[in-house]
Amino acid sequence: MTLEILTPEKKIFSGDVYGVLLPGISGLFEVLDRHAPMVSALRAGTMKVLIDKSASTLYTIQSGFVEVLNNKTTVLIEGAVEG
């Protein structure tokens, strides 16, 4: 699946990933390959990008939204810090 992480200032990440774990407003949820289309609000918290089954990257994010459509996940957030 393709993942893009965007803030108003810049593109944080763009590439193919195994999945992503996101802090939704009702709790954590995971998006994997071929996930059903959806749009969800995100709260501030930790987002985990699963590069493959054994490697991942963490981001501390501010609130925003996520859209999943046609095996592409777009995360639109106010800001993010890797680590």
C-alpha positions as a printed NumPy array, in Angstrom:
array([[  0.   ,   0.   ,   0.   ],
       [  1.119,   3.563,  -0.63 ],
       [  1.344,   5.975,   2.313],
       [  1.622,   9.766,   2.213],
       [  1.988,  11.874,   5.357],
       [  1.35 ,  15.57 ,   4.741],
       [  1.423,  18.702,   6.901],
       [  0.555,  22.258,   5.791],
       [  4.297,  22.958,   5.461],
       [  5.667,  19.843,   3.764],
       [  5.45 ,  16.183,   2.831],
       [  6.791,  14.105,   5.751],
       [  6.723,  10.674,   4.087],
       [  5.77 ,   9.104,   0.772],
       [  6.3  ,   5.479,  -0.193],
       [  5.151,   1.875,  -0.078],
       [  4.577,   0.389,   3.382],
       [  3.192,  -2.749,   5.006],
       [  0.723,  -0.764,   7.14 ],
       [  0.192,   2.095,   9.575],
       [ -1.115,   2.288,  13.163],
       [ -3.027,   5.529,  13.793],
       [ -4.451,   7.331,  16.864],
       [ -8.124,   7.749,  15.958],
       [-10.417,   9.887,  18.08 ],
       [-12.063,   6.709,  19.445],
       [ -8.809,   4.76 ,  19.84 ],
       [ -5.948,   3.202,  17.906],
       [ -6.616,   1.475,  14.588],
       [ -4.492,  -0.147,  11.9  ],
       [ -4.647,   0.197,   8.125],
       [ -3.12 ,  -2.623,   6.089],
       [ -2.864,  -3.493,   2.39 ],
       [ -6.228,  -3.41 ,   0.538],
       [ -8.109,  -1.816,   3.456],
       [-11.702,  -0.761,   2.757],
       [-12.195,   2.915,   1.807],
       [-12.624,   5.194,   4.831],
       [-12.102,   8.665,   6.264],
       [-11.369,   9.212,   9.965],
       [-10.386,  12.035,  12.316],
       [ -7.101,  11.657,  14.187],
       [ -6.135,  12.919,  17.632],
       [ -2.671,  13.926,  18.773],
       [ -0.563,  10.898,  19.627],
       [  1.848,   8.352,  18.197],
       [  1.602,   7.015,  14.65 ],
       [  3.556,   3.863,  13.795],
       [  4.515,   3.34 ,  10.149],
       [  5.144,  -0.357,   9.433],
       [  7.759,  -0.285,   6.678],
       [  7.673,  -4.102,   6.478],
       [  6.91 ,  -6.939,   8.897],
       [ 10.095,  -6.3  ,  10.908],
       [ 10.852,  -2.545,  10.569],
       [  8.847,   0.469,  11.685],
       [  9.126,   4.222,  12.253],
       [  7.342,   6.234,  14.951],
       [  5.98 ,   9.764,  14.554],
       [  4.479,  11.99 ,  17.234],
       [  1.616,  13.715,  15.438],
       [ -0.843,  16.507,  16.03 ],
       [ -4.514,  16.131,  15.134],
       [ -5.734,  15.693,  11.579],
       [ -7.458,  13.267,   9.237],
       [ -6.735,  10.067,   7.32 ],
       [ -8.231,   8.946,   4.004],
       [ -7.938,   5.392,   2.664],
       [ -8.881,   4.928,  -1.   ],
       [ -7.686,   2.575,  -3.767],
       [ -4.868,   1.079,  -1.651],
       [ -3.481,   4.563,  -0.885],
       [ -3.514,   6.023,   2.626],
       [ -3.192,   9.796,   2.955],
       [ -2.568,  11.245,   6.434],
       [ -3.245,  14.993,   6.692],
       [ -2.005,  16.374,  10.007],
       [ -1.134,  19.715,  11.629],
       [  2.418,  18.586,  12.411],
       [  4.666,  15.608,  13.059],
       [  8.026,  14.817,  14.643],
       [  9.859,  11.59 ,  13.845],
       [ 10.966,   9.522,  16.777]])
